[in-house]
């Protein structure tokens, strides 16, 4: 089968197309014929850190082609998406059955490829330790609300009854955040950052903050009410941030840096089960929709990663299954 794999040189690591062996499924696995793969920051790390010939890809969507003898939760022909341990940038991938999420027959499989990894990250980072029944009327600040995770987080938060304050680095993206359900929007480059957030949330501040990197850490803490939680889901290479420990102690603020990729399979399977119960009904009922930005042919995977590195796009970057044609990047509907 065809796959995009790591090619090493003295000065760089890039992706190139190669013919590789088709994977074999174990008794508790299924084989997915990949229709599309979501592009994640962890894929960039994998390309740099992995050995020659490794195929990246942390999520995909497609059609089940074969099932292991112990699998009874799905059947050949079902449309599914899944989080992966790598291997999504290929025509086929073997996946443990407990890492699957079902999809309706009429869904756009390309768009669905961007759902599983972000959904699992949002649930684990923000809501895993919460009783969903207690989330109504809570307030959340979601940074970069127009990007792949941010747009999905806005929708999930609204579905669970939270008031959403979304930030972007550009006022041009406010309308997009509002379309996804944000109640308030503000420019995160503003000098009145904290005042705008607290003013929108009320005098007590927000209960949750979702951010990328630590450059806003001090101000995020100041935006929290007593017992608030600041979650950093991707460091983006911005590991440094200043913390006022006295404020943390006084307001009992929790700070979490979350990375789904580094967790073991048992943990990921438990998250998939929670997502299936608490978030996935909103996907199946189309109350939450994929936030797609740019779509690239699979053969253009390196271009997709280069675009992600720029960190200025909107929506999720998707690789659709085509190893022959190059199309440039096309804005999703």
C-alpha positions as a printed Julia matrix, in Angstrom:
333×3 Matrix{Float64}:
   0.0     0.0    0.0
   1.01    3.64  -0.3
   1.98    5.74   2.73
   3.69    9.01   3.57
   6.76    8.18   5.66
   9.67    9.98   7.27
  12.76   10.55   5.16
  15.85   11.53   7.13
  18.78   13.61   5.93
  21.69   15.31   7.66
  19.8    18.58   7.93
  16.1    17.78   7.93
  13.27   15.29   8.24
  10.52   15.38   5.64
   7.69   13.18   4.4
   7.79   11.27   1.14
   5.54    8.7   -0.52
   6.65    5.07  -0.41
   5.22    1.6   -0.91
   5.01   -0.16   2.47
   3.61   -3.44   3.76
  -0.09   -3.54   4.49
  -0.65   -3.91   8.27
  -2.08   -7.11   9.75
  -4.84   -6.95  12.33
  -4.8    -8.71  15.68
  -7.82  -10.4   17.22
  -8.96   -7.21  18.98
  -8.27   -4.86  16.07
 -10.0    -3.68  12.91
  -8.63   -2.58   9.56
  -9.7     0.85   8.32
  -9.53    1.8    4.66
  -8.53    5.42   5.24
 -10.55    8.14   3.57
  -8.8    11.05   5.29
  -6.49   11.91   8.18
  -6.48   14.88  10.51
  -3.26   16.89  10.78
  -2.03   17.55  14.33
   0.94   19.25  15.93
   2.05   15.87  17.24
   2.59   14.81  13.63
   5.22   17.54  13.27
   6.99   16.21  16.35
   6.81   12.65  15.0
   8.38   13.64  11.69
  11.31   15.27  13.47
  11.81   12.64  16.18
  10.9     9.38  14.43
  13.18    6.97  12.59
  13.43    6.66   8.83
  10.34    5.05   7.32
   7.87    5.81  10.14
   4.36    6.81   9.05
   2.78    9.57  11.2
  -0.91   10.29  11.7
  -2.78   10.43  15.02
  -6.35   10.26  13.73
  -8.28    9.16  10.67
 -11.72    8.44   9.28
 -12.69    5.73   6.84
 -14.55    2.47   6.26
 -13.94   -0.79   8.12
 -12.41   -3.33   5.76
 -11.78   -6.22   8.18
 -12.41   -7.11  11.84
 -10.51   -9.31  14.28
 -12.09  -12.45  15.66
 -12.73  -10.88  19.09
 -14.36   -7.7   17.75
 -18.17   -7.52  17.97
 -18.8    -3.75  18.31
 -18.69   -3.03  14.59
 -18.73   -4.7   11.2
 -17.18   -4.51   7.75
 -18.54   -1.52   5.86
 -19.17    0.7    8.91
 -18.0     4.32   8.74
 -15.77    5.17  11.7
 -13.1     7.55  12.93
 -10.36    6.75  15.41
  -7.4     8.02  17.37
  -4.19    6.25  16.42
  -0.7     5.5   17.65
   0.57    6.72  14.28
   0.08    5.36  10.77
  -2.83    7.52   9.64
  -1.01    8.93   6.59
  -1.55    5.67   4.7
  -4.15    3.83   2.65
  -4.94    1.4    5.48
  -4.37    1.29   9.22
  -4.9    -1.36  11.91
  -6.59    0.03  15.04
  -7.66   -1.46  18.4
 -11.46   -1.63  18.33
 -11.72    0.29  21.6
 -10.21    3.39  19.95
 -13.06    3.73  17.43
 -15.94    6.18  17.28
 -18.95    5.44  15.06
 -20.07    7.77  12.29
 -23.44    8.22  10.58
 -23.75    7.0    6.99
 -24.3    10.49   5.55
 -21.29   12.21   7.14
 -18.43   13.76   5.15
 -15.6    11.36   5.98
 -12.96   13.95   5.15
 -14.4    16.4    7.67
 -14.89   13.63  10.25
 -11.17   12.83  10.18
 -10.55   15.95  12.28
 -12.97   15.01  15.06
 -11.52   12.22  17.25
  -8.22   13.66  18.47
  -9.62   17.1   19.3
 -12.73   15.61  20.91
 -10.66   13.37  23.17
  -8.29   16.2   24.07
 -11.15   18.56  24.93
 -12.91   16.0   27.11
  -9.77   14.85  28.94
  -8.25   18.27  29.44
 -11.37   20.12  30.53
 -14.28   17.97  31.61
 -13.1    14.46  32.53
 -13.16   15.13  36.3
 -16.43   17.1   36.17
 -19.98   15.92  36.53
 -21.52   17.05  33.22
 -24.73   17.92  35.07
 -22.86   20.62  37.03
 -21.42   22.39  33.98
 -24.51   24.36  33.03
 -24.01   28.09  33.59
 -20.23   27.68  34.05
 -18.02   30.01  32.01
 -15.08   29.15  29.78
 -12.45   31.21  27.96
 -11.3    29.5   24.75
  -8.27   30.99  23.05
  -7.87   30.83  19.26
 -11.54   30.0   18.9
 -11.31   29.83  15.11
  -8.7    27.05  14.95
  -9.42   23.32  14.79
  -9.56   22.58  18.51
 -10.96   25.98  19.49
 -13.94   25.85  17.13
 -14.84   22.33  18.27
 -14.37   23.29  21.93
 -16.77   26.23  21.52
 -19.45   23.92  20.17
 -18.97   21.23  22.82
 -18.97   23.82  25.6
 -22.23   25.33  24.34
 -23.72   21.85  24.0
 -22.9    21.24  27.67
 -24.46   24.51  28.76
 -21.42   26.74  29.34
 -21.11   30.42  28.56
 -18.26   30.79  26.04
 -15.81   33.67  25.71
 -13.61   33.18  22.62
 -10.4    34.98  21.77
  -8.56   35.31  18.47
  -5.61   37.34  17.31
  -7.76   39.08  14.71
 -11.18   40.72  14.8
 -11.8    39.26  11.33
 -12.34   35.88  13.0
 -14.97   37.06  15.51
 -17.87   36.2   13.2
 -16.55   32.66  12.77
 -16.37   32.16  16.55
 -19.91   33.51  16.92
 -21.12   31.16  14.18
 -19.79   28.25  16.25
 -21.7    29.56  19.29
 -19.39   31.9   21.22
 -21.3    34.33  23.46
 -18.5    36.92  23.59
 -15.36   37.53  21.51
 -12.26   39.64  22.09
  -8.83   40.28  20.61
  -6.2    38.44  22.68
  -3.58   41.03  21.74
  -5.58   43.69  23.59
  -3.96   45.51  26.5
  -7.29   45.14  28.35
  -7.19   41.33  28.08
  -8.23   40.54  31.67
 -10.75   43.36  31.96
 -12.54   42.26  28.79
 -12.75   38.63  29.91
 -13.86   39.35  33.46
 -16.29   41.97  32.22
 -17.85   39.42  29.86
 -17.91   36.65  32.45
 -19.06   38.78  35.39
 -17.12   39.97  38.41
 -16.05   36.46  39.49
 -14.22   35.47  36.29
 -14.29   32.22  34.32
 -14.31   28.61  35.53
 -12.15   27.21  32.69
  -9.47   28.52  30.32
  -8.29   26.59  27.25
  -5.04   27.86  25.73
  -1.98   26.9   23.66
   1.46   27.72  25.04
   2.28   29.63  28.21
   2.66   33.18  26.92
  -0.73   34.19  28.4
  -0.37   32.17  31.61
  -0.34   35.06  34.09
  -3.32   36.77  32.52
  -5.21   33.47  32.18
  -4.82   32.93  35.92
  -6.12   36.45  36.6
  -9.21   35.68  34.47
 -10.18   32.7   36.67
 -12.7    32.72  39.48
 -11.96   30.85  42.72
 -11.36   27.19  41.9
 -10.84   27.93  38.2
  -8.83   25.68  35.89
  -6.28   26.73  33.25
  -5.55   24.05  30.64
  -2.72   24.25  28.12
  -3.33   21.65  25.42
  -0.33   22.35  23.19
   2.85   24.13  24.22
   3.71   25.22  20.66
   7.3    25.57  21.8
   6.31   28.31  24.26
   7.25   26.63  27.53
   7.89   29.75  29.61
   5.24   31.56  31.6
   5.15   33.6   34.82
   3.04   32.37  37.73
   1.86   34.36  40.73
   1.92   31.61  43.35
   0.21   33.82  45.92
  -2.77   34.26  43.59
  -2.85   30.53  42.87
  -2.98   29.83  46.6
  -5.57   32.51  47.29
  -7.94   31.53  44.47
  -7.22   27.76  44.4
  -6.51   27.9   40.66
  -5.47   24.67  38.93
  -3.02   24.61  36.01
  -2.78   21.58  33.71
  -0.56   20.95  30.69
  -2.27   18.21  28.69
  -0.9    15.91  26.0
  -3.04   13.01  24.77
  -0.32   11.61  22.51
   1.95   10.6   25.4
  -0.75    8.64  27.28
  -0.98    4.84  27.1
  -3.55    2.84  25.16
  -5.66    1.96  28.2
  -6.06    5.65  29.05
  -6.94    6.54  25.47
  -9.52    3.75  25.37
 -11.1     5.06  28.57
 -11.28    8.55  27.07
 -12.89    7.23  23.88
 -15.55    5.55  26.04
 -16.25    8.83  27.89
 -16.37   10.82  24.64
 -18.77    8.28  23.14
 -21.08    8.73  26.13
 -20.91   12.47  26.76
 -19.87   14.24  23.55
 -20.51   11.95  20.62
 -24.33   12.11  20.65
 -23.94   15.77  19.65
 -21.88   14.67  16.63
 -24.32   11.94  15.61
 -27.25   14.38  15.92
 -25.28   17.07  14.01
 -25.56   19.53  16.89
 -21.74   19.8   16.73
 -20.13   19.92  13.28
 -16.52   19.5   12.14
 -14.56   22.73  11.82
 -12.63   22.18   8.58
 -10.09   24.66   7.29
  -7.74   23.51   4.53
  -7.8    20.21   2.68
  -4.73   18.71   1.02
  -4.24   15.55  -1.01
  -2.36   12.93   1.01
   0.65   13.26  -1.25
   0.88   16.9   -0.11
   1.24   15.96   3.57
   4.48   17.91   3.95
   2.77   21.08   2.68
   0.0    20.53   5.23
   2.51   20.25   8.08
   4.33   23.36   6.88
   1.05   25.29   6.93
   0.28   24.05  10.46
   3.68   25.31  11.64
   2.69   28.86  10.64
  -0.09   28.7   13.24
  -2.28   31.31  11.57
  -4.99   29.24   9.9
  -8.62   28.59  10.76
 -10.28   25.24  11.25
  -8.73   21.79  11.01
  -6.26   20.8    8.31
  -7.33   17.58   6.57
  -5.45   15.16   4.3
  -7.82   13.38   1.93
  -6.82   10.07   0.35
  -5.12   10.84  -2.94
  -1.53    9.81  -3.64
  -1.58   10.93  -7.26
  -2.99   14.42  -7.64
  -1.78   17.65  -6.1
  -4.29   20.41  -5.73
  -2.78   23.07  -3.51
  -4.81   23.78  -0.42
  -8.53   24.34  -0.76
 -10.64   26.12   1.8
 -13.24   23.83   3.35
 -16.92   24.65   3.13
